[in-house]
Amino acid sequence: MKVGILGSGEVGQALGRGFASRGHDVKIASRTPKSDALAKWQTQAKGKTSTGTFAETAKHGEVLVLATLGSAVEEVLRLAGPPNMAGKVLIDVTNPLDFSQGPNPGLFIGPNDSLGERVQRRVPEAKVVKCFNTVSNTQMVDPKFAGGNPEMMICGDDAAAKKTVAGILKEFGWPGTIDIGGIEGARWLEATVPLWVLVGSQIGRWDHAFKVVHG
Ligand SMILES: NC(=O)c1ccc[n+]([C@@H]2O[C@H](COP(=O)([O-])OP(=O)(O)OC[C@H]3O[C@@H](n4cnc5c(N)ncnc54)[C@H](OP(=O)(O)O)[C@@H]3O)[C@@H](O)[C@H]2O)c1
């Protein structure tokens, strides 16, 4: 599969490595695609990789991943070009975190809207699936949780797109998915992230996740 990763931070690099290691043809996007950091990422990633602008990367991918700073999402979608994303699965990993009040973030969208919904409205012809935003980049591929791996919670409006994402999760080593419904579920997946930060501060580590358990 050709995969376009819109974002070159920790998340973009981790997911890019994951897709490349599974034999996919990965292009990763940045405003500075010829940077030393991305050249280093390419030498470390195993498999077929390339770098490009946001538009080149959106064109390349049959499946796209949105992994940019939450406040930069609108600008990145503009740079990527909505026509380049039409008809494609767009995995949205972003969070609308607001650090203006200190190290414990709030959200700059919500509670009756979300970044996931904003992305879907901005690119109505893409099939947006919210996924991976509730876990650390270090656990996105080949997750290893001491208490047993949780199922990944996802949401989105397109059933076939969610099936594609469930397949990717399986390839990456997740035991399964919990589909919480339409893209409006992103309100609540995004809302768990400030809680995730508070919990991380208390336990002193950043590779944790919330797990659904039942009797
Ligand atoms: N870090 C994690 O473990 C984690 C886990 C779950 C979810 N998330 C979410 O995933 C997203 C990515 O996180 P991250 O930690 O990998 O990196 P990040 O620092 O939040 O974002 C880096 C990316 O954002 C782009 N960017 C920043 N400002 C921009 C602007 N003004 N215009 C255009 N692009 C801009 C950068 O572009 P350039 O490449 O051009 O610099 C880069 O590709 C965030 O929304 C975060 O909340 C992160």
The ligand as an SDF file (V2000), in Angstrom:
LIG
                    3D

 48 52  0  0  0  0  0  0  0  0999 V2000
    3.6470   12.5750   20.6900 N   0  0  0  0  0  0  0  0  0  0  0  0
    2.8040   11.5790   20.9570 C   0  0  0  0  0  0  0  0  0  0  0  0
    3.2030   10.5370   21.5270 O   0  0  0  0  0  0  0  0  0  0  0  0
    1.3600   11.6920   20.5530 C   0  0  0  0  0  0  0  0  0  0  0  0
    0.4870   10.6350   20.8680 C   0  0  0  0  0  0  0  0  0  0  0  0
   -0.8600   10.7030   20.4110 C   0  0  0  0  0  0  0  0  0  0  0  0
   -1.2840   11.8010   19.6880 C   0  0  0  0  0  0  0  0  0  0  0  0
   -0.3900   12.8250   19.4140 N   0  0  0  0  0  0  0  0  0  0  0  0
   -0.8560   13.9450   18.5850 C   0  0  0  0  0  0  0  0  0  0  0  0
   -0.2730   13.7460   17.2950 O   0  0  0  0  0  0  0  0  0  0  0  0
    0.0460   15.0030   16.6800 C   0  0  0  0  0  0  0  0  0  0  0  0
    1.5330   15.0110   16.3090 C   0  0  0  0  0  0  0  0  0  0  0  0
    2.3100   14.9760   17.4790 O   0  0  0  0  0  0  0  0  0  0  0  0
    3.9150   14.9330   17.4420 P   0  0  0  0  0  0  0  0  0  0  0  0
    4.3370   14.8440   18.8660 O   0  0  0  0  0  0  0  0  0  0  0  0
    4.3770   13.9070   16.4780 O   0  0  0  0  0  0  0  0  0  0  0  0
    4.3810   16.2830   16.7970 O   0  0  0  0  0  0  0  0  0  0  0  0
    3.9570   17.8350   16.8700 P   0  0  0  0  0  0  0  0  0  0  0  0
    5.1320   18.5730   17.3440 O   0  0  0  0  0  0  0  0  0  0  0  0
    2.6810   18.0140   17.6280 O   0  0  0  0  0  0  0  0  0  0  0  0
    3.7160   18.1440   15.3210 O   0  0  0  0  0  0  0  0  0  0  0  0
    4.7670   18.1150   14.4130 C   0  0  0  0  0  0  0  0  0  0  0  0
    4.2520   18.3450   13.0210 C   0  0  0  0  0  0  0  0  0  0  0  0
    3.3880   19.5070   12.9910 O   0  0  0  0  0  0  0  0  0  0  0  0
    3.7910   20.3380   11.9070 C   0  0  0  0  0  0  0  0  0  0  0  0
    3.5690   21.7590   12.2050 N   0  0  0  0  0  0  0  0  0  0  0  0
    3.7910   22.4070   13.3730 C   0  0  0  0  0  0  0  0  0  0  0  0
    3.4860   23.7140   13.2450 N   0  0  0  0  0  0  0  0  0  0  0  0
    3.0820   23.9030   11.9660 C   0  0  0  0  0  0  0  0  0  0  0  0
    2.6100   25.0180   11.2170 C   0  0  0  0  0  0  0  0  0  0  0  0
    2.5130   26.2260   11.7750 N   0  0  0  0  0  0  0  0  0  0  0  0
    2.2770   24.8210    9.9380 N   0  0  0  0  0  0  0  0  0  0  0  0
    2.3790   23.5860    9.3560 C   0  0  0  0  0  0  0  0  0  0  0  0
    2.7900   22.4890   10.0170 N   0  0  0  0  0  0  0  0  0  0  0  0
    3.1430   22.6430   11.2960 C   0  0  0  0  0  0  0  0  0  0  0  0
    5.2730   20.0710   11.7510 C   0  0  0  0  0  0  0  0  0  0  0  0
    5.6250   20.4100   10.4430 O   0  0  0  0  0  0  0  0  0  0  0  0
    7.1570   20.3990    9.9450 P   0  0  0  0  0  0  0  0  0  0  0  0
    7.4490   18.9560    9.6870 O   0  0  0  0  0  0  0  0  0  0  0  0
    7.1300   21.2080    8.7270 O   0  0  0  0  0  0  0  0  0  0  0  0
    7.9640   20.9790   11.0680 O   0  0  0  0  0  0  0  0  0  0  0  0
    5.3660   18.5850   12.0350 C   0  0  0  0  0  0  0  0  0  0  0  0
    5.1530   17.8350   10.8600 O   0  0  0  0  0  0  0  0  0  0  0  0
   -0.3470   16.0750   17.6870 C   0  0  0  0  0  0  0  0  0  0  0  0
   -1.6150   16.5690   17.3460 O   0  0  0  0  0  0  0  0  0  0  0  0
   -0.3900   15.3240   19.0340 C   0  0  0  0  0  0  0  0  0  0  0  0
   -1.3150   15.8920   19.9550 O   0  0  0  0  0  0  0  0  0  0  0  0
    0.9050   12.7970   19.8400 C   0  0  0  0  0  0  0  0  0  0  0  0
  1  2  1  0
  2  3  2  0
  2  4  1  0
  4  5  1  0
  4 48  2  0
  5  6  2  0
  6  7  1  0
  7  8  2  0
  8  9  1  0
  8 48  1  0
  9 10  1  0
  9 46  1  0
 10 11  1  0
 11 12  1  0
 11 44  1  0
 12 13  1  0
 13 14  1  0
 14 15  2  0
 14 16  1  0
 14 17  1  0
 17 18  1  0
 18 19  2  0
 18 20  1  0
 18 21  1  0
 21 22  1  0
 22 23  1  0
 23 24  1  0
 23 42  1  0
 24 25  1  0
 25 26  1  0
 25 36  1  0
 26 27  1  0
 26 35  1  0
 27 28  2  0
 28 29  1  0
 29 30  1  0
 29 35  2  0
 30 31  1  0
 30 32  2  0
 32 33  1  0
 33 34  2  0
 34 35  1  0
 36 37  1  0
 36 42  1  0
 37 38  1  0
 38 39  2  0
 38 40  1  0
 38 41  1  0
 42 43  1  0
 44 45  1  0
 44 46  1  0
 46 47  1  0
M  CHG  2   8   1  16  -1
M  END
$$$$
